Amino acid sequence: MYDGVRAAAQGALAIAREDGTMCDEHSRDHDATGRRKFLKATGAATALGLASGLYIGPARADALTKAQRDKMTPEQIIEAMKEGNDRFRKGVRKNRNYLNEQRASAAGQYPAAVLLTCIDSRAPAEVIMDLGIGDIFNCRVAGNVENSDILGSMEFACKLTGAKVVLVMGHTSCGAIKGAIDNAELGNLTGLLAKIKPAVQATTYTGERSAKNYPFVDAVARKNVELTVADIRRDSPVLADLESRGTIKITGAMYNLSTGAVEFFG
């Protein structure tokens, strides 16, 4: 699962064997020295593994525990998501045992973050940030807009369950953004798109302001994330209070469908 950990462990084991068998008359001393080198090397390798995802322990093969989650700061959780996206982009995602994660999380869940993302099938947060079962809550709605139900879900995630990050993630070439720009109307979708229109109006752009102009669409998508983050702070005193006390961090991000990169704000 962890190639770096295995390589370091194997290398340290080779050193231990060499030190412990080179001279028979000093075998005990060399064995002890070899064991110390082995433990030191594997400990360092494990420490490297801690920084590579939502992991607070060596080679975690099950769901995130409360103790593991509670040791992390909001900044560390965001960094873990960044590193997960970096692995995704490089095609070196972690090997996971989803069955173990499912079983471990069945009795309780301790997600580190709650995300508000778009329903777009090309932007699944758990995949593009290399996350496992139980790592995050994920609210998905076209255009990643907030409403009272979303806010209630976020308050549950943070105040009652202990999540430490609220992340709003938009993406490039968003169909909901295009619909809001074009003033599309269709049943209940009309009301949803109305929530995005303030972002269209607030976007400063000197070029063609149409849904056919992708740079403008992406600029509106970014502004929509920024306004949604501000709306969450305004509309949820519960979350705003948690953030003011440093318990959580509320921020935004943009996912690029073409490059696979997630750009985190601030």
C-alpha positions as CSV (number, residue, x, y, z in Angstrom):
1,M,0.0,0.0,0.0
2,Y,2.8,2.4,0.8
3,D,5.6,1.8,-1.6
4,G,7.9,4.3,0.2
5,V,7.3,2.7,3.6
6,R,8.0,-0.8,2.2
7,A,11.1,0.3,0.5
8,A,12.4,2.0,3.6
9,A,11.5,-1.0,5.7
10,Q,13.2,-3.4,3.4
11,G,16.3,-1.3,3.2
12,A,16.4,-1.0,7.0
13,L,15.9,-4.7,7.3
14,A,18.8,-5.4,5.0
15,I,21.0,-3.1,7.1
16,A,19.9,-4.9,10.3
17,R,20.7,-8.2,8.8
18,E,24.1,-7.1,7.6
19,D,24.9,-5.5,11.0
20,G,23.8,-8.6,12.8
21,T,25.6,-11.3,10.8
22,M,28.8,-9.7,9.7
23,C,30.8,-10.8,12.8
24,D,29.7,-13.7,14.9
25,E,31.5,-12.4,18.0
26,H,29.5,-9.2,18.0
27,S,26.2,-10.6,16.8
28,R,24.2,-9.4,19.7
29,D,25.4,-5.9,19.6
30,H,25.0,-5.7,15.9
31,D,21.5,-7.2,16.1
32,A,20.5,-4.6,18.6
33,T,22.0,-1.9,16.4
34,G,20.3,-3.3,13.3
35,R,16.9,-3.3,15.1
36,R,17.3,0.3,16.2
37,K,18.2,1.3,12.6
38,F,15.2,-0.6,11.3
39,L,12.8,1.0,13.8
40,K,14.2,4.4,13.0
41,A,13.9,4.0,9.3
42,T,10.4,2.6,9.4
43,G,9.4,5.3,11.8
44,A,10.6,8.0,9.4
45,A,8.8,6.3,6.5
46,T,5.6,6.2,8.5
47,A,6.0,9.9,9.3
48,L,6.3,10.5,5.6
49,G,3.1,8.6,5.1
50,L,1.2,10.7,7.6
51,A,1.5,13.8,5.3
52,S,0.1,12.1,2.2
53,G,-3.6,11.9,3.0
54,L,-6.3,11.9,5.6
55,Y,-4.2,9.5,7.7
56,I,-3.2,9.7,11.4
57,G,-1.4,6.4,11.7
58,P,0.8,4.0,9.9
59,A,-0.8,2.6,6.7
60,R,-4.4,3.2,7.7
61,A,-6.5,0.6,6.0
62,D,-9.8,1.4,7.7
63,A,-12.0,4.5,8.3
64,L,-10.8,7.7,10.0
65,T,-11.2,7.5,13.8
66,K,-12.3,10.3,16.1
67,A,-8.8,10.4,17.8
68,Q,-7.1,10.7,14.4
69,R,-9.5,13.4,13.1
70,D,-9.3,15.4,16.3
71,K,-5.5,15.6,16.1
72,M,-5.7,17.4,12.8
73,T,-6.0,21.2,12.4
74,P,-8.2,22.7,9.6
75,E,-5.0,23.6,7.8
76,Q,-3.7,20.1,8.0
77,I,-6.9,18.7,6.6
78,I,-6.8,21.1,3.7
79,E,-3.2,20.2,3.0
80,A,-4.2,16.5,3.0
81,M,-6.8,17.2,0.4
82,K,-4.3,19.1,-1.7
83,E,-1.9,16.2,-1.5
84,G,-4.6,13.8,-2.4
85,N,-5.4,15.8,-5.5
86,D,-1.7,15.8,-6.4
87,R,-1.7,12.0,-6.2
88,F,-4.8,11.9,-8.4
89,R,-3.2,14.0,-11.0
90,K,-0.1,11.9,-11.0
91,G,-2.0,8.7,-11.3
92,V,-0.6,7.3,-8.0
93,R,-3.7,7.1,-5.9
94,K,-3.5,5.0,-2.7
95,N,-4.6,1.4,-2.8
96,R,-7.7,1.2,-0.6
97,N,-9.6,-1.5,1.0
98,Y,-13.1,-0.1,0.7
99,L,-14.6,-3.1,2.4
100,N,-12.5,-2.5,5.5
101,E,-13.4,1.2,5.4
102,Q,-17.1,0.3,5.1
103,R,-16.9,-2.1,8.0
104,A,-14.9,0.3,10.2
105,S,-17.2,3.2,9.7
106,A,-20.5,1.3,10.1
107,A,-20.6,1.9,13.8
108,G,-19.7,5.6,13.7
109,Q,-18.3,8.3,11.4
110,Y,-15.7,11.0,12.1
111,P,-15.3,13.0,8.8
112,A,-12.7,15.7,8.8
113,A,-14.5,18.1,6.4
114,V,-17.8,18.9,4.8
115,L,-17.8,19.8,1.1
116,L,-20.4,21.7,-1.0
117,T,-19.8,20.7,-4.6
118,C,-21.6,20.5,-7.9
119,I,-23.5,17.4,-9.1
120,D,-21.4,17.3,-12.2
121,S,-20.5,13.7,-12.9
122,R,-16.9,14.7,-13.8
123,A,-16.1,16.3,-10.4
124,P,-16.5,13.7,-7.7
125,A,-14.6,15.2,-4.7
126,E,-13.7,11.8,-3.1
127,V,-12.1,10.6,-6.3
128,I,-10.2,13.8,-7.4
129,M,-8.8,14.3,-3.9
130,D,-8.1,10.6,-3.2
131,L,-10.4,10.3,-0.2
132,G,-11.9,7.2,1.4
133,I,-15.2,6.2,3.0
134,G,-15.7,8.2,6.2
135,D,-13.2,11.0,5.3
136,I,-15.6,13.7,4.4
137,F,-19.3,14.8,4.2
138,N,-20.2,15.8,0.6
139,C,-23.3,18.0,-0.2
140,R,-23.9,18.0,-3.9
141,V,-26.2,20.3,-5.8
142,A,-26.0,21.9,-9.3
143,G,-24.0,25.0,-9.2
144,N,-22.8,24.3,-5.6
145,V,-25.3,26.8,-4.2
146,E,-26.2,27.0,-0.5
147,N,-29.7,26.9,1.0
148,S,-31.1,26.3,4.5
149,D,-31.0,22.6,4.1
150,I,-27.3,22.7,3.0
151,L,-26.5,25.0,5.9
152,G,-28.3,22.7,8.4
153,S,-26.3,19.8,7.0
154,M,-23.0,21.7,7.5
155,E,-24.0,22.7,11.0
156,F,-24.6,19.1,11.8
157,A,-21.3,18.1,10.3
158,C,-19.2,20.7,12.2
159,K,-21.0,21.5,15.4
160,L,-22.4,18.0,16.2
161,T,-20.0,15.6,14.4
162,G,-16.7,17.6,14.6
163,A,-15.7,18.3,11.0
164,K,-13.2,21.1,10.9
165,V,-13.3,22.4,7.3
166,V,-16.2,23.7,5.2
167,L,-15.1,23.7,1.5
168,V,-17.2,25.1,-1.4
169,M,-15.8,23.7,-4.6
170,G,-16.9,24.9,-8.0
171,H,-15.5,23.7,-11.4
172,T,-14.8,24.8,-14.9
173,S,-17.3,24.5,-17.7
174,C,-20.2,24.3,-15.2
175,G,-23.5,23.7,-16.9
176,A,-25.4,25.4,-14.1
177,I,-23.3,28.5,-14.5
178,K,-24.0,28.5,-18.2
179,G,-27.7,28.2,-17.5
180,A,-27.7,31.1,-15.2
181,I,-25.8,33.3,-17.7
182,D,-28.3,32.3,-20.4
183,N,-31.3,32.9,-18.1
184,A,-32.5,29.3,-18.7
185,E,-35.9,28.4,-17.3
186,L,-37.1,24.9,-16.6
187,G,-39.3,23.8,-13.7
188,N,-37.6,23.9,-10.3
189,L,-34.2,24.5,-12.1
190,T,-35.3,28.1,-12.6
191,G,-35.2,28.9,-8.9
192,L,-31.9,27.2,-8.5
193,L,-30.3,29.1,-11.3
194,A,-31.6,32.3,-9.7
195,K,-29.3,31.7,-6.8
196,I,-26.3,31.9,-9.2
197,K,-27.3,35.1,-11.0
198,P,-25.8,37.4,-8.4
199,A,-22.5,35.9,-9.3
200,V,-23.1,36.6,-13.0
201,Q,-23.8,40.2,-12.1
202,A,-20.9,40.6,-9.7
203,T,-18.3,39.2,-12.1
204,T,-16.0,41.8,-13.6
205,Y,-15.1,40.8,-17.1
206,T,-14.2,42.9,-20.2
207,G,-14.7,40.2,-22.8
208,E,-17.9,38.6,-24.2
209,R,-20.3,37.9,-21.3
210,S,-22.0,34.8,-22.7
211,A,-22.2,31.1,-21.9
212,K,-20.3,30.4,-25.1
213,N,-17.3,32.2,-23.7
214,Y,-15.7,29.6,-21.4
215,P,-13.3,32.1,-19.7
216,F,-16.3,34.1,-18.7
217,V,-18.2,31.0,-17.5
218,D,-15.2,30.0,-15.4
219,A,-14.9,33.6,-14.0
220,V,-18.5,33.4,-12.9
221,A,-18.0,30.0,-11.4
222,R,-15.2,31.4,-9.3
223,K,-17.2,34.4,-8.2
224,N,-20.1,32.0,-7.4
225,V,-17.8,30.1,-5.0
226,E,-16.6,33.3,-3.4
227,L,-20.1,34.6,-2.8
228,T,-21.3,31.2,-1.5
229,V,-18.5,31.2,1.1
230,A,-19.6,34.7,2.1
231,D,-23.2,33.6,2.2
232,I,-22.4,30.6,4.5
233,R,-20.8,32.9,7.0
234,R,-23.7,35.4,6.8
235,D,-26.5,32.9,6.9
236,S,-25.1,30.5,9.5
237,P,-24.2,32.1,12.9
238,V,-23.3,28.6,14.1
239,L,-20.6,28.1,11.5
240,A,-19.5,31.8,11.7
241,D,-19.0,31.4,15.4
242,L,-17.0,28.2,15.0
243,E,-14.8,29.8,12.5
244,S,-14.2,32.9,14.6
245,R,-13.0,30.7,17.4
246,G,-10.6,28.8,15.1
247,T,-12.5,25.5,15.4
248,I,-13.2,25.3,11.7
249,K,-12.1,27.0,8.5
250,I,-14.6,28.0,5.7
251,T,-13.0,28.4,2.3
252,G,-13.4,27.7,-1.4
253,A,-11.8,25.9,-4.3
254,M,-12.1,25.4,-8.1
255,Y,-11.6,22.1,-9.9
256,N,-10.3,22.2,-13.5
257,L,-11.9,19.5,-15.6
258,S,-9.2,19.7,-18.2
259,T,-6.1,19.4,-15.9
260,G,-7.6,17.5,-12.9
261,A,-6.2,20.2,-10.6
262,V,-8.0,21.6,-7.6
263,E,-7.1,25.2,-6.8
264,F,-7.7,26.0,-3.1
265,F,-8.5,29.7,-2.2
266,G,-6.4,31.2,0.6
